[in-house]
Structures are given as C-alpha cells and as structure tokens.
Amino acid sequence: MSTTTSANSVLELDRVTVRHGDGDTTVVALDEVSLSVAAGELVGVVGPSGSGKSSLLAVAGALTAPESGTVRLEGVDLGATSDRERARLRRERIGFVFQSGNLLPALTSVDQLRLALRIAGIDERDPRARDPRELLDSVSMSHRADRRPDQLSGGERQRVGIARALVASPALLLVDEPTAALDRARSHEVVSLLAREVEAFGAAALMVTHDTDVLEHCHRVVEMVDGRLGLPAVAS
Amino acid sequence: MFLALRELRFARTRFLLMGGVVALVAVLVVLLSGLSAGLVNDGVSGLKRTPVTDFAFDEGTGTDAAFTRSVIETDQVRTMAEQPGVLEAAPYGLLLANAHQEDGSPVDLTLVGVEPDSFVAPTAIAEGDGVGGASDGIVVSATAAEDGLAVGDTVTLARPERTLTVVGVLEDQHTFGHVDIAYLPLGTWQELLAGVEDAGAEVPDVATAVALRTDPGAFDRDAADAAAGTVTRTLSESFDASPGYTAETATLLLIQVFLYAISALVVGAFFTVWIIQRRHEIAVMRAMGARRRFLLADSLGQAALLLLASIGVGFALGIAAGAALGTTPMPFALQAPDLVLAGALLFVLGMAGAAVAVARITSVDPLTALGGQR
C-alpha cells in the first residue's frame, strides 16, 4: 500500500477500483485510478460519456465506497469511516457544484447559501462560515441575492451554485459538468470564476467536464477513457 | 424549519389547497361532533340530568324497549331499597303522550311520574314550582318552554282526555327520545297509564322502573335482581333503551371515524407526492451532507404547521357555523372536551399520514444528485 501522501495534497486516490452492477453485467467504472489534488489547484477531468467521470466524483465525494484502493481526504482514509462520518465530511469539508446549479426552487440566492451553512451545521458567526452576501458579491451575484432560481439565467444559477459550494469553507470542491447548460461565453466566465475562487480560497478542486473548451482555466487536466486515467491528447 | 417556511411561501397555492381540504374536514368534524352531542342530549338528557346511577326494569324486559314495556310494582321498589349498596330507590314512571296546547297546536311530551319527595324529583327549577304542588301540575323541560309552553299554560292529552297545567319550568334541557319531558306526580301518572279520565280513580300502584342510586362497591346487581325480580342496567346501559339512540350515535361515530381516516390518508397522499416532487432536491441536500434528522425535522415541521393552521381555521369556521345552528331547532351542542379530542385526533392522524410519507426521505440516494437531470 502506498503511503506517498504529499504534504499539501487534499485529495489522494490510490489505485481505486469501482465496479457497477453485479454478476455478468459488471462494468468497471474506475480501474486502478490514482490521482492527487493539492490545495489551490483546479484539476479538470475530461472524457467521453461512460468513461467513469461521475464515478470518480462519487468516490472522491464520499458518496460511494471503492471496491479496492484507498481514498484520502486531508489524510483521512474514507474507507475506514462510517456512513455517518462520511456525511459529516461531506457537509463540513466538501463542497459540491452540480450540473445546472441544482439550486432549491423555493430559496433566494442568499438563502441557498444560508441553507448550505445550516446543512453543514455551521453558525453564520462561525469563523468557517463565509458571509453569504459577500460571497455572492465575489461571484458578481449581489444584484441577484434576493431572487429565486426561476428568475436567474443558467450562468447566474451556476455562479450561485459555486458560491453555495464555497460558503462553509470546504477543503475540497467537486464540480460536476458546470457548463452543461451554458453557452460558450458563459462557460468561460463560470470556469474562470471557479479557478479564481479556488486560488483565492486555497481549496482543492476536481472538475468533471465534457467541454474541452474550458480546460484552459484548469491548472492540470487528466483524461479518462474506459475507467483509466491518462494525460489528455489535447494540448492546453 | 428554515426550508419548510420558505417552501410554504413558495408553493403557497399547493399548500393552501391542501390546507383547505383539511380545514373542510375539520369543519365537518366540528359539526358532526356538535350534532352527536346534540342528539345524545335530545335522546337521553332527561336521564343524564337525574342523580340516578341504575334503573331496575321488570324481569325479562328487552334492552331496546325497556322504558316503554317494563312495568314494576311498588313492592319491587321496597325490595330494592333494602338491598345492600342501594343508597336510594324510587319508582320512576315513563310514558310518551300526544297532547295539544290551548291554541290547538300539537305537542309531544314524555310524561315522567315521580314521587314528589323522592330523589328523582327534579330540583333545578328555573321558574314556578316543583313536582307535587298540584296533582295535575307538570314541570316541563327548558326546551318545552322555548317552544312556547309557559307557567300557567295547559295541555290536553289525547287519550285519556285529561288537562294538565304547567306549574314549573326546569333550568336545563330534559328530553327523552327527542321528546320534552314533563314531570308530574306518580299518582297522576298512574291514572294516565291506566287510561282513566277521572282524577282520583282507583288504579294499579305501578311504575316503569326502579330508579336507584347505588354504591358501586357494595351493590350486588345479580343478587338484587334475584331478590326483586328485576333486571338492572346502569344509567348509560339504559340509554340504549331510548328510541333511536344506538342507531343515531353509531351512525355519527362511523361518519367521524371515516373523516379521521380520510384526513390522515389525504395528508399522507399529499406529502407523498410532495416528497416525490422534491426527490432530486433532497438528493442534492443529502449529497451536501444533510443529516437525515435535519431533513425529517424540516418536513415534519412543515406538516405540523400546515395541520395546525388548517385545523385552526376549520374549527373556527365550524364553531361559527355551530353557533348559527344552535339558534335553530336542530339538536346541536358543542362541548369543549369533545372539540379538544377531535382536534388532537385530526392532528395526530394527519401527522401519522405525513410521517409515513416523509419517511421516504431516508431512502433517497444522494448519488442521484450527480449527473444529468431535468
């Protein structure tokens, strides 16, 4: 078993294998994947549909357990934690940015962030809590702070989604196809914003995307093909 | 309740419709509760408002017709009075009669014959005198007075043709089988039972039942019945002998049971659909690490708010409607303990329905938050 945990790596995957299905229809979603993401680093993961990108996010986000290999978050081996403990890590140490924002329809932008703090169990005066309005301001959404998702454009929703993922000061940001519903210009805006926030807050970020166009904003890009990880053919 | 309150506001049309259904059910529950109590009053208030604990009917009298079929001799009263545990025993005569007032309008009366100095003679007199001052004097229920009988009025029975004079009015409603009670001296009652038209004629010394006040610890019902040749029923058992009482109360009870069940199912169905609609949002929150307890408490809090508000509105409307009904001849009586119980039942059953639905939250897989949707 490898113990080469580098000093500043937040997320560390070591020969992680994940299989879906059972019996004859088993699909290897991740095949001995090793990857580490450091604080302040935005790592892009590209690859075709079904290459295992979502499984990578799920295993890094403590949503599924790997069949073999180890996943470490800030040095903690997720394989050795309970369901309850993993939920605690998700709410306190991990921020998720979902496709098309996945905001709650009943809440205004600022309430989306407040709810995230409540879910994390963090009081608004806690030093780990970012001020929701300031954070919305830093993603240029302060003018839409009191609007609900149905009054926001796709790009605006995604900005609120990014702010929501950051509000509880997570160590790791997991980003799932953030540009799926956006045009080119909005895609660049959103991903460059993401890169900026990651650098500013010193979080480690793993972004899964189809969109090779936005990879220029990533610090590092890896490609997934059939559950295996490699360097991409495209130059960035 | 952070999310619950914002959802209530956001999806207010849906919640208002749902709350409207619960409120209407609550209105019906209040009205039925008032109607049940009103009918019970109409059926047996005359029995309830006596100090009687048991009635001893003649041996072999069936339950449903006890008050109209039973005839007891006064020596059975004396035998009963001697039984251990019997604190008081008195003859109680009951007879349904058709009569008409001076202006010719018909009036039905339940004629109850009592010995004026016995424990069953009514004491709560609102106006006029008690039983016994005049042999042809009657003391009538407060409800008869509301219908136009006043002290000094006379009523003429159809058969035997006898004229009785109202000498007193009772404070409360005293009815039996939806008919107002008129108390009169037992001797006069016996003449009416025998059908004689001349006052003072020789008639059998009988009554319908022995009214008893017993010490439940010391009273041996079987032994007393064997000694006196009677069959004793407690006061509430003898309610069944009031015409229509069992059928009325059972019907209303059944309707109320159905209302409670409908309310629980409707609330359960609503929250089931609501949770299914929010499945993806719940998956997102679970992926964000939300505790199950956080999500359950929020949803149950939402259900509790919805139920409290709609039951409150429904009860307010029901009580207002009940107050309007109280001024009509409809038998309607709202009783605070009944209402508290009905409200609590609606709330508890509604929460049970919601809880079954909300429990689905725990089965939502946070993994479904990843990937494409909608």
Chai-1 contact restraints between the chains, C-beta under 6 A:
chainA,res_idxA,chainB,res_idxB,connection_type,confidence,min_distance_angstrom,max_distance_angstrom,comment,restraint_id
A,S54,B,L370,contact,1.0,0.0,6.0,A-B,restraint_1
A,S54,B,G371,contact,1.0,0.0,6.0,A-B,restraint_2
A,L57,B,L370,contact,1.0,0.0,6.0,A-B,restraint_3
A,A58,B,L367,contact,1.0,0.0,6.0,A-B,restraint_4
A,L63,B,P366,contact,1.0,0.0,6.0,A-B,restraint_5
A,L63,B,L367,contact,1.0,0.0,6.0,A-B,restraint_6
A,A87,B,G289,contact,1.0,0.0,6.0,A-B,restraint_7
A,R90,B,G289,contact,1.0,0.0,6.0,A-B,restraint_8
A,R91,B,G289,contact,1.0,0.0,6.0,A-B,restraint_9
A,F96,B,A287,contact,1.0,0.0,6.0,A-B,restraint_10
A,N102,B,V284,contact,1.0,0.0,6.0,A-B,restraint_11
A,L104,B,E281,contact,1.0,0.0,6.0,A-B,restraint_12
A,A106,B,R6,contact,1.0,0.0,6.0,A-B,restraint_13
A,A106,B,E7,contact,1.0,0.0,6.0,A-B,restraint_14
A,A106,B,F10,contact,1.0,0.0,6.0,A-B,restraint_15
A,L107,B,R6,contact,1.0,0.0,6.0,A-B,restraint_16
A,R118,B,F2,contact,1.0,0.0,6.0,A-B,restraint_17
A,I119,B,M288,contact,1.0,0.0,6.0,A-B,restraint_18
A,I119,B,A290,contact,1.0,0.0,6.0,A-B,restraint_19
A,D176,B,L370,contact,1.0,0.0,6.0,A-B,restraint_20
